[in-house]
């Protein structure tokens, strides 16, 4: 799945239209991966988990059974989302 500022890979992708929610699911023993570039020219952040939920309107991401996060934040710019740790 690919959008303007994100892309991901998974075993099963669901879309809940009323919530504008993408749900990336992986099979047992595997991980779904989600990449998002908040601003052009910046490196994309990466999330790996069993399940990844992405609300496209708000940009919120939640995960189940996380296996990794790689995020880049240079700070000082209110246009960027601040990664939650």
Secondary structure in CASP SS format (residue, H / E / C, confidence):
PFRMAT SS
TARGET T0000
AUTHOR 0000-0000-0000
METHOD secondary structure of the structure
MODEL  1
X C 1.00
X E 1.00
X C 1.00
X C 1.00
X C 1.00
X E 1.00
X E 1.00
X E 1.00
X E 1.00
X C 1.00
X C 1.00
X E 1.00
X E 1.00
X E 1.00
X E 1.00
X E 1.00
X H 1.00
X H 1.00
X H 1.00
X C 1.00
X E 1.00
X E 1.00
X E 1.00
X E 1.00
X E 1.00
X C 1.00
X C 1.00
X C 1.00
X C 1.00
X C 1.00
X C 1.00
X E 1.00
X E 1.00
X E 1.00
X E 1.00
X E 1.00
X C 1.00
X C 1.00
X C 1.00
X C 1.00
X C 1.00
X C 1.00
X C 1.00
X C 1.00
X E 1.00
X E 1.00
X E 1.00
X E 1.00
X E 1.00
X E 1.00
X E 1.00
X E 1.00
X E 1.00
X E 1.00
X E 1.00
X C 1.00
X C 1.00
X C 1.00
X C 1.00
X C 1.00
X E 1.00
X E 1.00
X E 1.00
X E 1.00
X E 1.00
X E 1.00
X E 1.00
X E 1.00
X E 1.00
X E 1.00
X C 1.00
X C 1.00
X C 1.00
X C 1.00
X C 1.00
X C 1.00
X C 1.00
X C 1.00
X C 1.00
X C 1.00
X C 1.00
X C 1.00
X C 1.00
X C 1.00
X C 1.00
END
